[in-house]
């Protein structure tokens, strides 16, 4: 059975865990592992470049302004927690995992 993405709706915002791999060939959502979204990022991890690229990627995919996405924890690690406002839980799930 494949891993299922864990999304949490709290106070009008959707929370999700993300596991990133910086300095990849391209920035993309590549799957789900242990409830967290697996994301490759073309940006390097220093000076916040990878975090900025992560927020930009989610803004494009979720079709929300970048200001609606907050990096709650994990700024210096590979496992991060994001909070996204201004999007419905079901719509976000479809955007992140369109093949499901």
DRENVOTI-890364 format. One record per residue (C-alpha): residue number from 0; residue in one letter; x, y, z. Coordinates in steps of 0.001 Angstrom, whole numbers, plus 500000, padded with zeros to 6 digits. Last residue first. Layout:
<rec num="NUM" residuo="A" X="X" Y="Y" Z="Z"/>
...
This chain:
<rec num="99" residuo="X" X="495227" Y="510373" Z="492822"/>
<rec num="98" residuo="X" X="497255" Y="511406" Z="489745"/>
<rec num="97" residuo="X" X="496981" Y="515098" Z="490630"/>
<rec num="96" residuo="X" X="498882" Y="514710" Z="493918"/>
<rec num="95" residuo="X" X="499771" Y="518207" Z="495091"/>
<rec num="94" residuo="X" X="496948" Y="519984" Z="493279"/>
<rec num="93" residuo="X" X="494340" Y="517344" Z="494135"/>
<rec num="92" residuo="X" X="495356" Y="517408" Z="497826"/>
<rec num="91" residuo="X" X="495222" Y="521211" Z="497775"/>
<rec num="90" residuo="X" X="491711" Y="521154" Z="496338"/>
<rec num="89" residuo="X" X="490516" Y="518731" Z="499031"/>
<rec num="88" residuo="X" X="491991" Y="520839" Z="501849"/>
<rec num="87" residuo="X" X="490591" Y="524109" Z="500513"/>
<rec num="86" residuo="X" X="493077" Y="526914" Z="499873"/>
<rec num="85" residuo="X" X="493584" Y="530386" Z="501323"/>
<rec num="84" residuo="X" X="496201" Y="529523" Z="503927"/>
<rec num="83" residuo="X" X="499114" Y="527095" Z="503643"/>
<rec num="82" residuo="X" X="501147" Y="525962" Z="506655"/>
<rec num="81" residuo="X" X="504411" Y="524139" Z="506003"/>
<rec num="80" residuo="X" X="506414" Y="521812" Z="508255"/>
<rec num="79" residuo="X" X="509895" Y="520863" Z="507162"/>
<rec num="78" residuo="X" X="512092" Y="517760" Z="507124"/>
<rec num="77" residuo="X" X="515387" Y="518449" Z="505341"/>
<rec num="76" residuo="X" X="516716" Y="520744" Z="508028"/>
<rec num="75" residuo="X" X="517681" Y="524405" Z="508437"/>
<rec num="74" residuo="X" X="514225" Y="525983" Z="508166"/>
<rec num="73" residuo="X" X="512582" Y="522948" Z="509765"/>
<rec num="72" residuo="X" X="509539" Y="524611" Z="511293"/>
<rec num="71" residuo="X" X="506526" Y="526754" Z="510400"/>
<rec num="70" residuo="X" X="507511" Y="527681" Z="506841"/>
<rec num="69" residuo="X" X="504481" Y="529783" Z="505963"/>
<rec num="68" residuo="X" X="502563" Y="529911" Z="502701"/>
<rec num="67" residuo="X" X="499909" Y="532592" Z="502089"/>
<rec num="66" residuo="X" X="502589" Y="535201" Z="501272"/>
<rec num="65" residuo="X" X="503612" Y="533076" Z="498281"/>
<rec num="64" residuo="X" X="500245" Y="533897" Z="496732"/>
<rec num="63" residuo="X" X="498037" Y="530862" Z="496087"/>
<rec num="62" residuo="X" X="497777" Y="528541" Z="493088"/>
<rec num="61" residuo="X" X="498580" Y="525412" Z="495130"/>
<rec num="60" residuo="X" X="501234" Y="524298" Z="492626"/>
<rec num="59" residuo="X" X="502651" Y="527757" Z="491951"/>
<rec num="58" residuo="X" X="502680" Y="528879" Z="495612"/>
<rec num="57" residuo="X" X="504084" Y="525478" Z="496592"/>
<rec num="56" residuo="X" X="507018" Y="525866" Z="494206"/>
<rec num="55" residuo="X" X="507696" Y="529445" Z="495359"/>
<rec num="54" residuo="X" X="507706" Y="528351" Z="499017"/>
<rec num="53" residuo="X" X="510157" Y="525539" Z="498250"/>
<rec num="52" residuo="X" X="512380" Y="527856" Z="496188"/>
<rec num="51" residuo="X" X="512593" Y="530274" Z="499126"/>
<rec num="50" residuo="X" X="513455" Y="527407" Z="501471"/>
<rec num="49" residuo="X" X="516144" Y="526195" Z="499057"/>
<rec num="48" residuo="X" X="517674" Y="529677" Z="498800"/>
<rec num="47" residuo="X" X="517713" Y="530260" Z="502560"/>
<rec num="46" residuo="X" X="521361" Y="531397" Z="502524"/>
<rec num="45" residuo="X" X="522544" Y="527823" Z="501920"/>
<rec num="44" residuo="X" X="520484" Y="524817" Z="500853"/>
<rec num="43" residuo="X" X="521187" Y="525006" Z="497102"/>
<rec num="42" residuo="X" X="518291" Y="525603" Z="494706"/>
<rec num="41" residuo="X" X="517071" Y="522952" Z="492243"/>
<rec num="40" residuo="X" X="514663" Y="521540" Z="494819"/>
<rec num="39" residuo="X" X="513329" Y="517983" Z="494981"/>
<rec num="38" residuo="X" X="510189" Y="517440" Z="497050"/>
<rec num="37" residuo="X" X="508905" Y="514388" Z="498893"/>
<rec num="36" residuo="X" X="505565" Y="515067" Z="500618"/>
<rec num="35" residuo="X" X="505381" Y="513642" Z="504118"/>
<rec num="34" residuo="X" X="503020" Y="510901" Z="505304"/>
<rec num="33" residuo="X" X="505798" Y="508314" Z="505706"/>
<rec num="32" residuo="X" X="507034" Y="508968" Z="502169"/>
<rec num="31" residuo="X" X="505025" Y="510703" Z="499445"/>
<rec num="30" residuo="X" X="506056" Y="511462" Z="495891"/>
<rec num="29" residuo="X" X="508130" Y="513543" Z="493473"/>
<rec num="28" residuo="X" X="507009" Y="517137" Z="493927"/>
<rec num="27" residuo="X" X="509293" Y="519159" Z="491702"/>
<rec num="26" residuo="X" X="512232" Y="521558" Z="491550"/>
<rec num="25" residuo="X" X="514786" Y="520434" Z="489005"/>
<rec num="24" residuo="X" X="518215" Y="518844" Z="488713"/>
<rec num="23" residuo="X" X="518557" Y="518533" Z="492496"/>
<rec num="22" residuo="X" X="520609" Y="520828" Z="494731"/>
<rec num="21" residuo="X" X="518159" Y="520443" Z="497641"/>
<rec num="20" residuo="X" X="516313" Y="517228" Z="498606"/>
<rec num="19" residuo="X" X="513284" Y="518126" Z="500673"/>
<rec num="18" residuo="X" X="510966" Y="516221" Z="503033"/>
<rec num="17" residuo="X" X="507670" Y="518094" Z="503481"/>
<rec num="16" residuo="X" X="505147" Y="517860" Z="506309"/>
<rec num="15" residuo="X" X="501724" Y="519383" Z="505850"/>
<rec num="14" residuo="X" X="499462" Y="521943" Z="507469"/>
<rec num="13" residuo="X" X="496342" Y="523373" Z="505873"/>
<rec num="12" residuo="X" X="495034" Y="526676" Z="507209"/>
<rec num="11" residuo="X" X="491553" Y="527728" Z="508347"/>
<rec num="10" residuo="X" X="492334" Y="527369" Z="512054"/>
<rec num="9" residuo="X" X="493612" Y="523810" Z="511629"/>
<rec num="8" residuo="X" X="493253" Y="521460" Z="508649"/>
<rec num="7" residuo="X" X="495871" Y="518706" Z="508692"/>
<rec num="6" residuo="X" X="497211" Y="516999" Z="505558"/>
<rec num="5" residuo="X" X="498934" Y="513617" Z="505753"/>
<rec num="4" residuo="X" X="499889" Y="512254" Z="502320"/>
<rec num="3" residuo="X" X="499261" Y="508532" Z="502057"/>
<rec num="2" residuo="X" X="502092" Y="506054" Z="501615"/>
<rec num="1" residuo="X" X="501489" Y="503377" Z="499012"/>
<rec num="0" residuo="X" X="500000" Y="500000" Z="500000"/>
